[in-house]
């Protein structure tokens, strides 16, 4: 299906998408001298279709033996017809080459990727990772609208039996208004204060049934797995959800930013520390984790999908050959030098990068298989 200068195709397996930009090496076709090709001309005597194979059942085809041709900038062809006359034709802007049943639109140089300005090429490459972040924002926005935005109000969800909170008379649904005379508005303030005061008597003002009640308790001293000692009063908390379109938009941006910072921080820590294949996951690992996440419900799966999308966007922006970040790195070099890096040299760098990434992917996938199926 064609729309202007763009050809669209629908594939059998709807897995992702692929963009083949005009002017890339894989769609450059050379018509060498001596080639015999068939031409279809339009009313202006311009070539609108070129057949590279000889089995063409069309009476309007003009066969010529190519003498010279320019399929890139000049857009013309010259050769000898069946009567040995030297003929020359210009290509139409929408000229198509047909080879073994496959149609390829000729890429005039002015509409190829390399002919565009550095800024346009940069934005084109950056657009891929950018839409990973846009997708994550859209998912978080969806979650905010249909599930609700966490309000973080310090409302107790559940009180554990035989805990300091239970002994003090705290109940689920209590709204904590103040601790030791200090007004609080968010759960994080309550949690931080309790953790910092193990073994010390604290006083809380809670709202219950429209009345303020004072509760006194002593947080237990608990040692975490990392050796840190904190205070706990024995309550469970789930943030109340509020459905508000405006807050949902803010929530979408906040969650996208928070997950981005979290993933970048983890990546830096992984690079700074001792690298291990167990720190990475390939398709097998992601499939296994996704199956576990899906058991916790649709909304949890959506959070995981958004996190994966952000992770993919960040990985793609790394300045490594064969990734979008690697191409952006070469654009940066071009901006500093004032001219592009030799295409053959850049292509070799990306080729090496692709090989190394494939080796890494195979190693990670095998490690995932061993970890999930043989342990």
N, C-alpha and C positions, 0 to 999 in steps of 0.2 A: 504494500500500500504506500503510495507516495503523497506527500504534501509539500509542494514547493520543491526545495532542494533536499528535503529529508525523506528517507525511505524508512518505513516502519514494518516490522514483522512480528507476528505472534508465534511463539515457539510451543512445542508440544509440552514441555515441562515448565510451568510458570515459577521458576526459581530465580528470583532476583531479576536484574536487568543488565543490559550491556549497551554501551554507546561506542560506535565505531566512527571516529572523526575523520572527515575528508582529509586526504593528504598524508595519512599515515602509511608506513612502508608496505603494509599488507594489502592496500588497495591500489598500489601503483602498477600500472600495466604499460609495458613498452611494446611498441609496434616496430619491430626490427625490419630493415630492408629485406625484401624477398618474401615477406609474409603475404599470404593471399587472404583477403578479408572481404566480407560482403557489407555493402552500405545501403541504408535506407535514407533517402533524401526527403526533406519536407518541401513545402511549396516555395520556400525561398532558396532552394537548392543548397541547404545546409544539411549536414549529416546529423540525423536524430537517433540512429541506431547502428551499431557496428556488430557484425557477426564474426566471431573468430573461428568458428567451425564451418566446414563446407557443406554440411547437410542441412541446407536451408530451403524449405519448400515455400518460397515466396517469389512470385514473378517480378516484383518491383525491386528486387535486390540487384545492386550493381556491384559486380566483383572486380576488384583491382588488386594488382601486385604492388605492395607498399614500396615506395622509394624513400620517402622521408615522412615524419609525422611528429607533431608536438601536441601531446595530450595534457599539458600542464599550463603553460603560459600563453602560447600563441594560439592554440586550439585550431589546428589545421592538419590536413593530411594530403599527401601528394603521391601519385603512383600511376601505373599503366593499366588501362582498362583492357578488355578482351580483344580490342582491335589495335592494341599496342600504342594507343595514344596517351600522352602524358596529361593527366587531369589533376586538378587541385580543388579541394573543398574545405570550407570552414565547418567547424563543429558547432551545433546548436548548444545553447547553455544547458539544456536538459538532455544532452546526448547520453545514451546508455550503451554500454558494451555488454554483449551477450556471449557467455562462454559456458558451454556444456549445460545450457538451460538456466544458468544463474545470471541475473542482471545486476550490473554495477554502474552506478551513476558516475560519470567522469567528474573528477574534482578539479575545476578550474582553480588556478593558484590563488586568486583573490578571495575564494571562499574556503580555503584550506586552513587548518589549525595554525600552521607555521606562518601564514601570512598575516595573522591578527597581531595586534599590538601586545606588548608584554603584559600590560594590565589586564586585557581581555583573556589572554592565555592563563594568567595566574588565577583569575576569578573562575574560569572554566574548570581548572583542576581542583581549586579549593571548594567548588560547589559540591563535590561528592561527599567529603567529610562533613561539610556544613550541614547537609541534609540529614546526616546521622543525628546531629544535635537537634535539628528542627523536629525530626521524628520523635525524639525523646521528649522534647517540650510538648508536642501534641499529645503524647501518651499521658504525661503528668497532668496536662490540662483536662484531658478526658477523665482521669481518675479524680481530679478535684471537683469536676462538675457532677459526676454520677456517684462517686463514693463519698465525697466530702473532703474538706480541708481540715487537717488536724488543728485544733485551737490551742493545744498545749496548756489548757487551764488545769490547775492543780486539784482535780477532782479524783478522789480515791475510787478505784474500780473494785478492788477486793481486799479484804483484810485476812491474813493468814492466822490460823489458830495458834494459840500459845505464843504469840509474838508480842513485843512491847506495845505495838499499836492496839492489838486486841485487848491486852490487859488495861490499857488506858481508856477503853471504851470507844475507840474509833470504829466506824462502820463504812461499808461501801456506799458511795454517793456523797460522802462528806466533802465539802469544798473548803480547802485550807486557805484561810485568809491572811494569817500572819504566823510567824515563828519568833518567839522571844521578843515580841514587840515590833518585829520588822515585817512590814507589809510585803506580800509576794503575789505575783500575777501569773507565773509560769511554773510548770512542773520541774523544770531544770533547776530553778532556785531552791525549791523544796528538797530535791534529791541531793544537790550539792551541799546544802547546809547539814543535812542528816549525815552524810558521808564524812564530813569534816568534824563531827562532834560525837564520836563513839564513846560510850560510857558516861556521857554527860547528860544531866537532866535538862530537857528542853520542854518549852510550853508552846502549844499550838492553839490558835483560835480557828475553829471550823464552823462553817455555816451548815445547819441541818434543819430542814423544815422551816426556813425563814428565821431561825434563831441562831445566835452566836454562842458556841460552847467552848469552854477552855479544857484542853486535854494535856496532861503531863505524862511524859514517857522518857525512858532512857534507851537510846539506840544500842543494839548489840554490837560488839566488836567482831568483825568478820574478816578473815584473810582471803584475798582473791588468789586466783591461780598464778598471777604474776608477782605474788608476794606482798602486794599493797594491802594495808589494813584500813578498813573503812567501817562506817557505822551503817546499820540497817534497822528499820523498825518493823519490817514484815508486811509490806503492802504490795499489791499488784496495781499496775497502771496501764491504761490504754487511753490515748488522747481522744477526747470528744471530737466528733466530726461535724463540720459546719458546711452546708451547701450554699455557696455564694459565688456567682460567676466572676466578679471582679477579683475576689481573693483567689479563685482558681487560676486566673492568669498569673498573678504574683507567685502562687504556689508552683506553677509550671516552670517559671524562670528560676525560682529558688532551688527547686529540686534538681533541675538540669545543672545549675552551677555547683551545687553541693556534691553531686555524684561525679562531676568532672574533676573537682578538686580532690575528691577521695581517690579516684582512679589514678590521677597523676601522682599523688603522694605515694600510693602503693607502688607505682611503677618506679619512682625514684628510689624508694627504699629497696626494691628488688634489685635494681642496678647497682646501688651502693653496697648492698650486702653480697653474700655468696649466692651466685645464681644456681638455680636447680630447675630441671625439667618439670618437677612437681609444682613449680610456681606457675606453669603455663597449662592451658587446656586447649585441645584441638576440637574438631567436630564431634569426636566420640565423647570427650569429657563434657562438652557443652550439652550434648544430647542427654547424657546421664543426669546432669544437674537440672536441666530443664524439666525432665520427667519428675524429679523430686519436688521441684518448685510448683509444678502444676497441681500436685496433690493438695496444696494449701489454698486453692481457689483461683478464680479468674483474675481478680484484682492483684493478687500476689504475682501471678504470671506476667501481668502487664508491667509491674515494677521491674521484674527481671528482664523483660524485653527492652525497656527503656535503658536499663543499665548496660545491656549488651550493645545497644545502638551507640551509646556514648563511648563505650570501650572500643568499638570498631572505629569510630571517628577519630579517637585519640591515636590508636595504633596506626591508622592510615596517614596521620600527619607526622609520624616520626620521620626524621630526615634520613631514611634508608633507601638505597636503590630499589627500584621497581615499585615502591609505594608512592602515593601522591605526595607525601612529604619529601621524598627524594627528588621528584620532578620540581617541586617548589624550590628546593635547594638549588637546583641548576638555574632556575629563573632568577634567584637571588644573585648567583654568580654572574649571570648575564647582565643584571642591572648594575653590578659593580664594574664589570669590564666594558660595558657599553656595546657588547656584541655577544651573540649566542655561542655556547660551547659547540665544538664540532659535533654534528649529529652522530657520526660513526663512533666517536669516543664515548659520547653520552649513552648511545645504544649498548656498547660493550659493558659499561658500568651497570646499566639496568639488567642486562642479561646475566651478569655474575650475581647480582642481587636476587634475581628470580631463582637461580639455581640454589643459592644458599638458603633462601626462604623455603624452597621445596624440601631441601634436606632437613631443615628445622621442623617443618610441618610433619614429615614422615616420622622423625624421631619423637615428636610430641604425641602424635597419634598412636604410635606403638607403645609409648609409655602409658597413655590413657588405657589402651586395651589391656596391658598387663595389670594396671592398677585396679581396674574395675571388674575384670573377668578372671584373673588368675591369682588374686589375693583373698 
